């Protein structure tokens, strides 16, 4: 009995447990199968990367404050962050990897870098 490649349908030669005729077909098959989740993950990672880059740019010294409008002008998205740190006093810092921000009064944010 001949086996056929799951991607292109060519006859497979070689080991009896092979499913694909080549590395190209194997990669193409798995890329198609994972396309939807890959796009979601890629989009979220791009948003996190942009947020991190913005905080890094606005906070070169490790600690500063900035207005909400300045963050929004740069394209910052407040819905995407990697972790929340709550202090003993109850203040919540939102972190994107090592860069964080704390909401202050009058639409200002304290920017910090975790060491």
Order of alpha helices (4+ residues) and beta strands (2+ residues): alpha-alpha-beta-alpha-beta-beta-beta-beta
